[in-house]
Amino acid sequence: MNKKVKDRLLDSLGWDKKDRHVDCSTNILLNECCGCYVCEAKCPMHAITMEKDGEGFYYPNVK
């Protein structure tokens, strides 16, 4: 599912952003992610990129 579509769906269901998981294998909550880029650097398949959200914070995204 497209990330933007997923975010809209979660918004429509009333899910808080802080209760959402980041899109990577760490499966941590968004409010636990500090945007340190370690997951991107350590991914052996180079499948993780950091993308800016609407508020300007960077979060991991699996390609």
C-alpha positions as CSV (number, residue, x, y, z in Angstrom):
1,M,0.0,0.0,0.0
2,N,1.2,3.5,-0.9
3,K,2.5,5.3,2.2
4,K,0.4,8.4,1.5
5,V,-2.7,6.3,1.1
6,K,-1.9,4.4,4.3
7,D,-1.4,7.7,6.2
8,R,-4.7,9.0,5.0
9,L,-6.4,5.8,6.0
10,L,-4.9,5.9,9.5
11,D,-5.9,9.6,9.8
12,S,-9.5,8.8,8.8
13,L,-9.5,6.1,11.5
14,G,-8.4,8.6,14.1
15,W,-4.9,7.1,14.7
16,D,-2.4,9.5,16.2
17,K,0.8,9.8,14.4
18,K,2.8,8.9,17.6
19,D,1.0,5.5,17.6
20,R,2.2,4.6,14.1
21,H,5.2,2.4,13.4
22,V,8.0,3.5,11.1
23,D,8.2,1.8,7.7
24,C,11.3,-0.4,8.3
25,S,12.4,-3.6,9.9
26,T,12.9,-2.1,13.4
27,N,9.1,-1.8,13.8
28,I,9.5,1.0,16.3
29,L,6.9,3.7,16.9
30,L,7.3,7.0,15.1
31,N,7.7,8.8,18.4
32,E,10.6,6.4,19.3
33,C,12.5,7.2,16.1
34,C,15.1,9.9,16.5
35,G,16.0,10.1,12.8
36,C,19.6,9.1,13.4
37,Y,20.0,7.3,10.0
38,V,21.6,4.2,11.6
39,C,19.0,1.8,10.1
40,E,19.7,3.3,6.7
41,A,23.5,3.0,7.1
42,K,23.3,-0.6,8.5
43,C,20.8,-2.1,6.0
44,P,22.8,-4.7,4.1
45,M,20.4,-4.5,1.1
46,H,20.5,-0.6,1.0
47,A,16.7,-0.8,1.0
48,I,16.1,2.0,3.6
49,T,16.0,5.7,2.8
50,M,15.2,8.5,5.1
51,E,12.3,10.6,4.0
52,K,11.0,13.9,5.4
53,D,7.4,14.0,6.6
54,G,5.0,16.9,6.4
55,E,6.5,18.4,9.6
56,G,10.1,18.3,8.4
57,F,11.2,15.2,10.4
58,Y,13.1,12.3,8.8
59,Y,11.8,8.8,9.1
60,P,13.0,5.5,7.6
61,N,11.2,4.2,4.5
62,V,11.7,0.8,2.9
63,K,12.1,1.0,-0.9
